[in-house]
C-alpha cells in the first residue's frame, strides 16, 4: 500500500487510507475537517482494510450523522480557525489558566496556545501546558474543565481513578463533562 490513498467507498464517500508505523490495529476516525480516515498498520493490505471498512459502514454512517448534527448544534466550533482572533483568544485562555491555577494552587511551567486538530489540551512531563485555540469557542464551563483537566495533570500524570477524583474536586462530575466535551468534537 502507498503511504496514503483516497478511495470512494459506497454509502460513505471518500475515505483516506494512510499506512501507519504506530498503528497496531486498523483505526477509523471521523472528523469534521478531514472526513473519514483509516490508519492502516504495516502488514495489512489495502484490500483487507477496505473489507473491514465495508463491514463498519453502519457505524461510519452513524458517526457522520452525529458529526453533522454537532455541526448544526455547535456551529461556532466549526468556523475556520483562521477566523478566530488569535491575539484575543491567546490572552483570554492564558488569563483564565492563570486565574484557575492561582485559585486552586496549581503550578505549571510554560503555556502554548495552538490550533490542534485532535486534542483540546495536553500537559507534558515538564508541566508545560498546551491549549487548543478553539477552546475560546466552547461554553465557559467546558473551557474551564479542559484547563483544570490539564492543571490536574501537573500533579497526576495519568488518567487513573486518583486523577478523576482530584479533577472532580474542582469541576464536579468530571466524567460527565468529558462526555459532553466529546459532543463538540474537533476538526
N, C-alpha and C positions, 0 to 999 in steps of 0.2 A: 504494500500500500504506500502511496506517496505520502508525504508529510501531512497534507490536508487536501480534501476534495469535497465538493458540494454535489449532492445528489438529490434530485427531486423525488421525494417519497410520496406515493399516492396517499391521499387523505391527510397529509401533514404539510407538504410543501418542501421547500429547500431545507436540507439538513447538512450541516457542516460536520464532516468526519475528520478528526485530527488524530494522528498517531501520537502517543504519549509515552515517554520513558517512565514517568511517575505513576501512571495508572496501573493498578493491579487487576482491576476489573473494568469492564465496559461501563462508562459513566455517561448518563444522559442528563443534560441540563437544558432548561428552557428559560431564556432571559429576554426581557423586552427589547433591548438594543441589538442582541445577537441572534435571536431566534433559537432554533433547536441546534444544539452542539453535542457531538458524541466524542468523548475521549476514548480512543481505542488503544489498548495495551499492545506492545510489541508481541508478535506471535499470533495475534488474532487477525484473520483475513478480513478484508473489506466485505466479502460476500457473507461471512458469518455475522459481522456487525450489522449488515443490512437485514439479515434474517431476524436478528434479535430486535432490531428497531421495529420491524413489521409486527412482531409479537407484542410490542408495547404501544401500539398505535392508540388504543383506548386511553391509556394513561397520558400519553403525549397530548392527545386532543383535549383531555380534561385540564391539563396544565396550561395549554394555550388559551383555553376558555377562561380559566382563572386569571391569567395574565391580562387578558382583555378587560375582564371585569375590574381588576385592580387599576388598570389604566383609566377607566371611566370614573371609578370611585376616588382615586388618589391622583388625579391628573397632574397636580403640581410637581410630583416627583418625576414625571416623565418628560419634563421640559428638557431641552438641550442644556447640558451643563455649561455651555458657553453663555447661556442666558442668565446664569447666576452671577451676581455681583461678588466677585471673589474677595475683594477687599472688605466689603461689608460682612460676608459670611465668615471669613477668617477672624475678623475682630470679634464677632458675636460668639463664635464657637470657643475661641481662646478665653474670652471673658467668662463664659459660662463654665468652662473647665476650671478656671481659677477660682470662681465662686464656690463650686461644689467641692473642689479639693481642699479649700480653706475651711469651709463649713464642716466637713467631715474628717479633717485631719489627714488627708492623703498627701503623699509626696510623689512627684514624678520628675523625670529628668528633662526631656525635651518634648515638644509637641510639633506634629507635622499635619497640615491640612492638605488632603489630596483628593483628586477626583478618581475614586476607586470604583471598579465595576462590580465587585463581588462581595465586599465587606463594608460594614458601617464604621468599623473601628478595629484597632488592634493595639496590643501592648507588648513591647519587646522585653527580652530578659533584662535589659538595662533600664527598664521603666520609661522608655520613650513611647509616647502615645501618638498613634495615627488616627485622625478623624476624617471621615468622608465629608467632602464639602456639601453633599446632598443632604446631610443631617439638618441643614438650615431649613429644608422644606418639610420636615416632619413636625407633627404636633410637639409642643414643648415637653410633655411628659415622656414621649418616646426619645426625644433628643437627650433629655436628662438620663433616661435609662441607659442609653448607649454610652454616654460619658461616664456614668457611675460604674457600668459594667467594666469598662477599661481601667478605671481607677481601682476597682477591687482587684483586678489582675496585678496591680503593683504589689499587692500583698499575697495573693494566692494565684499561682501561675497556671492552674488547671481549671477544668470545669467540674471539679469534684462536688460532692454534696456540701462540703465546707464552704466552697465558693458560693454556691447558690444560697446557702443560709446567710452568709455575710452580705451578699447582694440584697437579699430580702430585707435586711435591717434598714437599708437605705431607700429602697424603691417599693417594697411591699409587693408580694406576688410576682416575683421576677419572671417565673416561667410563663405566666400569662402574658406579661409584657413582651417576652421573647417571641411568643406565638403571634401576638398582634403585629409585631415588627415585621415578621415574615410576610404578612399580608401586603406590606408596602413594596416588597421586592426591590430589586436594584437592577439597573441596566441602562 
